[in-house]
């Protein structure tokens, strides 16, 4: 079986989808071998992972982006020619036209926020996702949903037959399970994510402003600015007491930063899988997260769940954790046990079975 995976997100500035693509391809290749798992456009080597730029050098990236552009020119048979040597072509929304008709087509559904919360996305993102749904998802031979919540959203919103979508949870890099805590001058609560409306950082800051423990703990915010982030970035840089904005933190530094946190706060309004939550649980850090979308499914008993629109509820849950070492220990242990389900090796193994079933 030969599988071709669209890896063009690896050439772009991207967050969750890029993490998924990079780690998923690596996991698949470790089991099946690089000859069985190829990546478009000619990504035989995946390079060094970073969210902020391409995994390849500029000299290697630009010709591949030119190839992506050419593949999307209406009527260009390039994709059909490239995919003709594969049994399955797993595509992403970077490939919007000329999807091959003689090769089995699959895709991953990460979330349905462009339908459920279009106001939290750019208009261009909404158009791209809806075009991808109409022209690819609805005609694909098989689909992967990264959570059961995402699968149910796709069935309900897109009208896709349930038997065509399989839930395959994403994974957590092994480094999080063995991470050594980062030592800082003061204990801290951590948030990780792109600074954009959907991540709901402003509510977290509102909750923090009423915290009893903010003289004893710092709130660390790690993540690059995203779209529509001007107001929240101004607040992050205004010097609010106990708030430290770290900006983008390199991927190889994230496990230690996560493991060193006293608690992890993630009041996102909607997630398809919720990588930061799963990673914090893998590191044994007690989590407070939202009671919406996939987050109860992914966190299970390994987190305290709150209404993400309620600063008071978020504040109370964080205070409950920070006030009890025994609660933190039990929550951290439950979270680590839950996270053991989310290994990239397991995701890759189930994904290979999925591809075999499609062929």
Secondary structure as UniProt FT lines:
FT   STRAND          3..6
FT   HELIX           8..11
FT   HELIX           16..32
FT   TURN            34..36
FT   STRAND          37..40
FT   TURN            41..42
FT   HELIX           58..71
FT   TURN            74..75
FT   HELIX           78..83
FT   TURN            84..85
FT   STRAND          88..91
FT   TURN            93..94
FT   STRAND          104..109
FT   HELIX           113..116
FT   HELIX           118..120
FT   HELIX           123..135
FT   HELIX           137..139
FT   STRAND          142..145
FT   HELIX           148..158
FT   HELIX           162..164
FT   STRAND          165..167
FT   HELIX           174..176
FT   TURN            177..178
FT   STRAND          188..192
FT   HELIX           197..199
FT   HELIX           201..209
FT   TURN            212..216
FT   STRAND          218..222
FT   TURN            227..228
FT   HELIX           230..236
FT   TURN            237..239
FT   TURN            241..242
FT   STRAND          243..247
FT   HELIX           251..259
FT   STRAND          263..266
FT   HELIX           275..282
FT   TURN            283..284
FT   STRAND          287..290
FT   TURN            293..294
FT   HELIX           295..299
FT   HELIX           300..302
FT   STRAND          303..306
FT   TURN            308..309
FT   HELIX           311..322
FT   HELIX           325..339
FT   TURN            340..341
FT   HELIX           344..358
//
